[in-house]
Amino acid sequence: MDNKIKTDETQYLNKTLYAMEKSLQTTKSSIKSTNKSLDSVAQNWGDVRLKTDTYSGIVETAASIRQQQQMLSERENSKTRAERRFATLTKQIDKPYFARIDFSESTSQHPEQETIYIGLGSFSDEKNRFLVYDWRAPVASIYYDGGIGNVSYITPDGTQEANVTLKRQFQIEDGVIVTLFDTEEAIGDAMLMNALSGESSTKMKSIVTTIQKEQNKIIRNTAADLLFVQGAAGSGKTAAVLQRVAYLLYRYRGKLTSGQVVLFSPNQLFNDYIDNVLPELGEQNMVQMTFYQYASRRLPKIDVETLQERFEHDAKDTPINLAKGSLAMFDAVTAYADHLNRSDMKIRSVMFRGEPLISKERISEIYYQYNDNYKLGQRLEATRDTLMRILSSQVGLEVRKDWVELTIENLSKQEYDELVGAGKVRIGDDQETDAAARTRLAQLGEGPKEREFASEKAERQFLSRQIVTQSLRPLARQIRRANFLNINAQFIDFLRQAHHYFDLKSFNIAESDWLAHVETVIASLRAKQLSLTDTTLYLYLYDLITGKRGERDIRFLFIDEIQDYTPFQLAFLKFSFPRAKFTVLGDLNQAIFTKDNATNLQVDFSSLFDSERVESVKLTQTYRSTQQITDFTKYILRDGQDIDAFNRDGQKPVLYTLPNESEMLSKLRLQIQQHAINQDTTAIITKTRADAQTLATALGDKKVTLIQSENQRLAKGMIIVPSYLAKGLEFDAVIIWHADNSRYGVDSERRLLYTVASRAMHTLTLLAENSGSILLDTVPTDLYEVNNG
Ligand SMILES: Nc1ncnc2c1ncn2[C@@H]1O[C@H](COP(=O)(O)OP(=O)(O)OP(=O)(O)O)[C@@H](O)[C@H]1O
C-alpha cells in the first residue's frame, strides 16, 4: 500500500480518535456532575416538610414531592443517556470504523466529491461534522451493494444515484490501522476470508463488516409484509437477520423498541448462541422464544409435547399429521368457530354450593340472545356482563337463605372480626378476657373502637350481605375468566366434527381412521397431555371463541427454521401477531420434523399475505464450511446443486467404517484427543437423546459435556448433542455418531443427515458401524475418504 495513503489515513484516524477521546472526557464529566446533582436532589428529600394536618398542608407537601420526583427523573434520564453514550464511545474508540467510500451524487450539475467513513455507530465532533457514519445510514448501503461506478441506494425520500470512485476497507485494532486495502467489488474476498478464518465459538458474532449484497437486501427491506429468505445451510440467514433487527431498530428509532420485535427460534440453545450479536452491535436483544414456549406457557395445566418428544415420536408425516398441520385445518377451525355464533357452544352452569346458580341452559339462552352481527368475542363479552349483573342481583336472594343464618351462628371471633373489618371490635369486646382480645385492645390503645350497629337486625343484615358477597366472589372471578365456557369439550367437539369441515379424502384419510385418532387425542387430553400440533389447534379455537385479537404491539416477527413449522402454526402466528411484518428464514432441505411436505410451505404461507407485499430472497453462497465439507454435504441432498461453496480450503470429510461400537468408541477417543490439541469446538452429534446419553456414559470423559436438554447452556470445548438440538449451531469440528443405516437408513432421514453434517466448519468425521449410511451413495466417492481402521 502506498505510503502516502497510509499516512493520510492514519492522520484521519488520529483526528477521529482525538475527537472521540475528547467527547469521552466530556461524557465522563457529565456523568460525574449528574451523579452529584442526583446526590443533592436526594439530600433535598430530607428538606421536604411533611405537613399533613391541614388540607393546604397536604397539597403543599404533594407538590413539593412531585417537584423533587421530576428533578430526580430528569437527572436519572440524562445520566442514563450519558452512560449509554459513554459505553458506545468506549466501543467506538476501539474500532472507530471499518470502511471508507468516496462518491459523488451524480444527479447534481457539479458533482462534489464526498468521503464518508462507516462504522458500528455514527460519530460527529463538536462542530457537528460527521466523522463516522452508522453502517445502517442509507448512504452506507453503497458500501455493501456494489463496486466502483454508478450505483443507487434507497433513502427514505426515494432512490438516490451516486458515482463511487473509491472503496477502502480497514482493519483497526487498538487505535492502529492493521491493514487497509482498496477494492472494486462489493466486499473484497480478502476481508470475507479474514472474517471466516476465525475459530468458531459458543457465541455467534456480528457480520457487520462483511455483509454481502444479497444479505444487505434482506437487512434493509422495509417494504415487504412477508419476506421469505430461503438459503442453504450456512448461507448466513441467521447472521443477516440479526443484522436486520439492528437495522430496523435504527431505521425506526424512537418508534420501535426491541420489545416489539420477536424472534421464534428453533430451540433455546440457539437463543444462547445468538444473544451476543445485538449487544455487540450496540442494540438490545429482541424477545426470543421457541414456539413450544409460546404455546405451552398459555396452557400451564397441560403437558405440551417437548422438542425431544416431537422429534423422536411425532416426526412422522402420516396423513393425519399432515392434515392437522394444514391450512385446510386452519380454515376448518375458523369455519367451525363461525358456526358457534349460531349454536353448539359448550356451556357449563355457574355452580354455587354444589348447585347450579345460573344454569347452563340459562347461560346458553343469554349467549345466543344477541343478534347475528355479534362476533364470538362480543357475544362472550355481553354474556359476561349479563352474568355479572345476575350475580349481583343474586346477593339479595341468597341473604335470606338458611345457610347464611347458619354461617352467622357459627362464626368464630376471628371470622367475625374479619367480616366487620380489620381492627374493628364487637360491642362488648372489652369485657372479654381471652388473649386475642387483650392483644387487640393493646394494639388499638385504650378504649374499644367499636363498629356500632343500630340494632341486632342491622348487624345481622350487614353480616349476611358480607357473607354472601364473599362467597360469590370466586364466581365473579370465574365469570370474568369465562369459565362457563367449556373449552375442552369444545375442542373435543371440534375434533369429532372436523371431518365435516375439511376434505378427508384429499389427505387420503378414512373417516374411521380419523375418528379413531380423535379418540386417542381425547384420551391424552384427559391425561393432560397434548402434542404441539393439537396444542396449536386448541389455542386457535380458544382465541376465536374468546375473541382474542392478537398481540398488536409486536411490529416485526422473525421465524428461523421455518421448515419445522406446519402451515397451521404459521397461520396461527399470523393471526396472533396481526400487525407484525414477518421475516421467515428457512432451508427446505433441513426440514427435520415434516419430511415431505416442507416444499409447500412457502406457497401456503405466502397465500396468507397480499401477494404484492411478499418478497423472497434466495441465498446460495455458503460461508460456514470449507469447500470440501460443503461439496460433500450438498451431495447428501438430491437437489443440492445450487449450493455454492465459499472457496476456503480444508480436509476432505472422513468416513470411518468400523466393525463394532467399541472400535467406534476407540476411534472417537482418538479424534477427541486430536481436536483437544487443536482447541477446536467440537460436537459429537447423535441422532437421538438416548444415543447421546448412552454414548456419554460409555465415553466417561469429564471434559466432554452432554447436552441433553435445550435448557442447558452451550458449553465451551467438546459436547455430545442430539441432532435436533444442534440445529442452527456451528462447530469447528463435527463427528457424526453412527453415520450408518442403523440411524440414517431411510430416505426420509436424508435432510437430517444433511443438517447435522452441515454444522461443521473445518473438519467433518463420520463414524459408522460396518458400513456408511446408504444415504451417502449419492455423494461422489472422490469427495470424501473412507477408512476402515
Ligand atoms: N457476510 C458474512 N460475512 C462473514 N461471515 C458470514 C457472513 N454471512 C454468514 N457468515 C458466517 O457464516 C456462518 C453461517 O451463518 P448462519 O448461521 O447465519 O447461516 P444459516 O443460513 O442460518 O445456517 P443454517 O441454516 O445452517 O442454520 C456463521 O458463522 C456466520 O457468521
The ligand as an SDF file (V2000), in Angstrom:
LIG
                    3D

 31 33  0  0  0  0  0  0  0  0999 V2000
  -21.3940  -11.9080    5.1830 N   0  0  0  0  0  0  0  0  0  0  0  0
  -20.7700  -12.6750    6.0270 C   0  0  0  0  0  0  0  0  0  0  0  0
  -19.5570  -12.3580    6.4730 N   0  0  0  0  0  0  0  0  0  0  0  0
  -18.9110  -13.1530    7.3550 C   0  0  0  0  0  0  0  0  0  0  0  0
  -19.4090  -14.2760    7.8670 N   0  0  0  0  0  0  0  0  0  0  0  0
  -20.6210  -14.6400    7.4640 C   0  0  0  0  0  0  0  0  0  0  0  0
  -21.3820  -13.8700    6.5390 C   0  0  0  0  0  0  0  0  0  0  0  0
  -22.5520  -14.4890    6.3450 N   0  0  0  0  0  0  0  0  0  0  0  0
  -22.5380  -15.5800    7.1230 C   0  0  0  0  0  0  0  0  0  0  0  0
  -21.3840  -15.6760    7.7970 N   0  0  0  0  0  0  0  0  0  0  0  0
  -20.9960  -16.7230    8.7420 C   0  0  0  0  0  0  0  0  0  0  0  0
  -21.3910  -17.9880    8.2250 O   0  0  0  0  0  0  0  0  0  0  0  0
  -21.8090  -18.8500    9.2700 C   0  0  0  0  0  0  0  0  0  0  0  0
  -23.1900  -19.3890    8.9670 C   0  0  0  0  0  0  0  0  0  0  0  0
  -24.1480  -18.3490    9.0810 O   0  0  0  0  0  0  0  0  0  0  0  0
  -25.6070  -18.6020    9.6590 P   0  0  0  0  0  0  0  0  0  0  0  0
  -25.5420  -19.4330   10.8770 O   0  0  0  0  0  0  0  0  0  0  0  0
  -26.2630  -17.2990    9.6890 O   0  0  0  0  0  0  0  0  0  0  0  0
  -26.2090  -19.4770    8.4910 O   0  0  0  0  0  0  0  0  0  0  0  0
  -27.6730  -20.0550    8.3320 P   0  0  0  0  0  0  0  0  0  0  0  0
  -28.0480  -19.8210    6.9270 O   0  0  0  0  0  0  0  0  0  0  0  0
  -28.5520  -19.5250    9.3820 O   0  0  0  0  0  0  0  0  0  0  0  0
  -27.3550  -21.5750    8.5450 O   0  0  0  0  0  0  0  0  0  0  0  0
  -28.2800  -22.7970    8.9840 P   0  0  0  0  0  0  0  0  0  0  0  0
  -29.4710  -22.8340    8.0910 O   0  0  0  0  0  0  0  0  0  0  0  0
  -27.3890  -23.9750    8.7790 O   0  0  0  0  0  0  0  0  0  0  0  0
  -28.6060  -22.5950   10.4270 O   0  0  0  0  0  0  0  0  0  0  0  0
  -21.7420  -18.0190   10.5460 C   0  0  0  0  0  0  0  0  0  0  0  0
  -20.5330  -18.2960   11.1940 O   0  0  0  0  0  0  0  0  0  0  0  0
  -21.7480  -16.6010   10.0550 C   0  0  0  0  0  0  0  0  0  0  0  0
  -21.1030  -15.7360   10.9490 O   0  0  0  0  0  0  0  0  0  0  0  0
  1  2  1  0
  2  3  1  0
  2  7  2  0
  3  4  2  0
  4  5  1  0
  5  6  2  0
  6  7  1  0
  6 10  1  0
  7  8  1  0
  8  9  2  0
  9 10  1  0
 10 11  1  0
 11 12  1  0
 11 30  1  0
 12 13  1  0
 13 14  1  0
 13 28  1  0
 14 15  1  0
 15 16  1  0
 16 17  2  0
 16 18  1  0
 16 19  1  0
 19 20  1  0
 20 21  2  0
 20 22  1  0
 20 23  1  0
 23 24  1  0
 24 25  2  0
 24 26  1  0
 24 27  1  0
 28 29  1  0
 28 30  1  0
 30 31  1  0
M  END
$$$$
